[in-house]
Amino acid sequence: MNESEQTLSIIKPDAVERNLQDEIKNEFNKNGFVISKEKKIHISKQEAEQFYKVHETKPFYNDLCEYLSSGPIIVMSLQKKNAVLDNRKLMGATNPKEAEKGTLREKYGISIDKNSVHGSDSIENAKIEIDFFFKD
């Protein structure tokens, strides 16, 4: 079965600030993703806390929420076969210094915190994250 999957991608504040959204979207298109939904928003710290609730107990939680709410972001629903895994591969390691050559974080990430993109880590979370931003 050639079942298409959906995953959430966020172009984070550092990349939007540097006006990299078109380059990043081109990378998705080149890699066979279809951007089915997209919007540019600025979320509050409370919304970021809700979105990253899974990381609530981690030491970086507060900084992560501060950062995601620090400027405009672009949220997208990406679609293709194996979307979740393929997007994780395309993004690269969380730390841009460890990310494989040619990945989005290797190309555009500034630091482990400002790593330019977010992507869902599972099909289940993709659904939750897409619904979070695109409640129809």
N, C-alpha and C positions, 0 to 999 in steps of 0.2 A: 504494500500500500504506500503510495507516494504522498503521505499525509503531511500537510503544511502545519508548522508550529508557529506560535507567536512568542515573542520575548519583548521585554521592556528595555529600552536604552535611554539613558539620560546623557545629554551633553552638558557637563557640569560648568559651574560659574567661571572657572579659570579658562576654559576653552571658548566659551561664549564671549568673555571679555576680550580674548585675543582674536575674535572673529573667525574661528576655525570651523563653524558649523557646516559650511558648504563643503569644505574638504573632507570632513568626517562623514557627512551624508554620502558624498561620492564614493568613499571607501565601502560603505554599506552596499551601495548599488553595484559597484564592481565585484563584490563578493556574493552577489545573487540575492540580497535581501530586498524585500519590497517594504517601503515605509507606508504602512496602511493608515496610521493616525499620527498626527504631530501637532504640538503646540508649544509656544514659548510662554513661560510663566515665571513668576517670582513667588516662591512659597515662603510661608512664615516659618519661624523656628519651631512652632508647635506642629505644623504640618510635617516638617522634616523629622521631628521626634516620633511622630506617628508612623511615618514611612520607614524609618530605620529602627522601629521597635525591637526587631529581632536582635539588634546589637546593644540593646539597653544596658546590659551588664558589663559590656566591654569598656576598657579604659578610654578608648578613642571616641566613644559615643557622642559626648557633648561637642567635641571639636568637629566631628562629622556633621552633626546637625547645624552647628553654627555656619560651617562652610557651605552646605547645600542651600541654605537660606540666605547666603551673603550676596547673591546677585541673580540675574535671570538664568534660567536653565531651559533646555529644550528637551521635552519628553516625547518619545516616539514609540509606537508599537511597530516592531519589525516582524516580517513574516517570511518564512521559507521552510523547507524541510530541515530538520535538526537545528532550528533557529537558536535555541538556548546554547547548545554546545558550540555551534559555529561562531556565535557572537562572543562567547567567552574566549575562544581561540583568537579571534580577531582583535579583541581588547588587549590581551596579553596579561602578564602578571600585575598584581596590584601595585607593586613597586616598579615604576618605569625603568629603574636601573637594572632590574632583573628581567624585564619584559623582552621577549624574543624580538629580533630585528624585524621591522616591517609591521609590527602590531601598533594599534592606535596609541596605547600608553607609551610605547617606546618612542614613537614619533612625536606625540603631542604632550605627554604627561610631564609635569614639572617636578613633582615629588610624590611620595607615597600618599599624602593627603590630597594634593592637587593633581590627580591622575587623569583628568579630563573626561572620562566616561564611566558610566555605571551600566551594568547589564544584569538581568535576572540570573540567579544561580540554579534554578530548577524550573520545570514546567509548571509545578504547583505555585511557586513564588511568582513566576511570570504572570499568571492569571491574577493573583492578588495585587501585584504591582500595577498591571495595566488597568485593573478596575479602580485602583487608588486614584489614578490620574485621569482616567477616561470613564467616569461613571455616566453611562448613557441614560 
